[in-house]
Amino acid sequence: MREKVGEIEGLVEGFLAMLANERGASAHTVRAYAREVRSFADYVRETLGEGASVRQVEHLHIRAYMGVL
């Protein structure tokens, strides 16, 4: 059975695919972006819950994440 992909995870994977396919980014660049963007997605999931929507993310969440880093 396939696990349902959340909105944020879908956006992350779409962004990474765009970097690789449309922008022609190197594998190293895609890997670096993947690490950082997935880390932020994990933070959002932990903060807002599993079914979080990108519309729920506010600038304060981004600032708090930057503080964690």
Beta strands, then each sheet from edge to edge (+ up, - down):
end
